[in-house]
């Protein structure tokens, strides 16, 4: 009887050990102890940093600076009393009006939206509106004449041109308004006297007035032409 007791005790230990192994397998290993500073798991639906950055970039407003507008408009007054050309450079503009004989006027000013407002000497003004590829308005001269006009946007050689030379000891300023077909209409002011301007070579700008050579230069819309 006493010889069976160790065997029964050993069997009980084996059974108890087996039961503990089964329970541990079912419960699984205990969670690791929390450590200070450990990262908090991200929420399942939180957007990734790259997705948030992409969304912010796409939502950010974009701005751009419009390029300066450069254009030339050339035409005639409604009754064909005079020819004119207008050079636009961004928000600035300059113009020249003449009849090819003795009437002439220079203008300069601003362009605001589609509105052109230029001024010349002795109260002369030019106002107009740009509509598509045309400019319509009214121009007045230093002598008090006023004319409606229309001008079309045109490619070179159309434009406003000027030159300065000394003729027989007199300071001479010459202006030209060149139409889209290349027609040059101009006036030369020799001292205080006006006379028809010579034609110039569209390729080089060269001309000769009473044996005096010169070069016609195209006027940019931002150039100073009144009193210049």
Protein Blocks (a to p, Z undefined) as FASTA:
>chain_A
ZZmmmmmmmmmmmmmmmmmmmmmmmnopadddddehiacdddfklccfklmmmmmmmmpc
cdddddddddddddddfklpaccddddehjaccddddehlmgccddddddehjaccddde
ehiacddddehjaccdddddfkopacdddddddddfbdcddddddeehiacdddddddfk
opacddddehjaccddddddfknopaceehiacddddddfkbcfehZZ
